Amino acid sequence: MASSAQLKTRGFLLLASFFAVLVAIFMPLFPGVHGGKVNGLDYLDNFFIQLCKGSAYYIDQQLKKVEKVAGQEFATSMKMKTPAEAAVTAKLFTANGIAAQVDDVKVKVKGDFGAMLTVMLKDADLMYKNDGAAISAKYGIDERLALNAWYLALTAMERDLTKAEKFDQAKLVKNCMTKAIEPAYNYYKVEAKSVKAEMFLLIAALAFYVIYTMWYGFGLLFLFEGMGIKLEH
């Protein structure tokens, strides 16, 4: 059995090395996604965000579902928050050959339901692939503003369809929002990585988390036992 001095030494060495590693984690020693160096927390945060983006691509699936409603006539009056939002939304529709009229904060649109959703999904696909420049060039406005306008349009469309009890169409619109527009906007400019390609680093990161937690715990355990304090459960 180890003596009190030996237990204290073990605990001190474990805790000292633990905090030495902790200091290193908070130092800018790791490669950043945009060049330069970042600390360990930012590095792993960026890494897991990249993995999330790599597993959040459903736009191709939504395009296939939208094909089923191609040719369906659709008309609605969407209420925006401000006249400026209404003007931007109408601009996006008309730029794609879809009739749209602005009346203060309302936008009246009429056309092919499937064509409308396809346009939005294809813009989301460009944004998801970090090709925002193509969207900006197409509409002459910031790509984030354009995608936000599509989000607001879909929100209004879903609300109107739900009120009209057209629940299948409302669900399709909702899925286009949550599985295409939202991830494309939120992950814009993030480089997607697949879990399969980064499996080694993923396992190493999770293993380090478990080992590092135990490292601290055993350090305290040995130190307290060396001081005569018994930890029981």
Buried (B, 14 or more C-beta within 10 A) or exposed (E): EEEEEEBBBBBBEBBEEBEEEEEEBEEEEBEEBEEEEBBBEBBBEBBBBBBBBBEBBBBEEBBEBBEEBEEEEBEBEBBBEEEEBBBBBBBBBBBBEBEBBBEEBBBBBBBBBBBBBBBBBBBBBBBBBBBBEEBBEBBEBEBBBBBBBBBBBBBBBBBBBBEEEBEEBBBBBBBBBEBBBBBBBBBBEBEBBEEEEBEEEBEEBEEBEEEBEEBBEBBBBBBBBBEEEEEEE
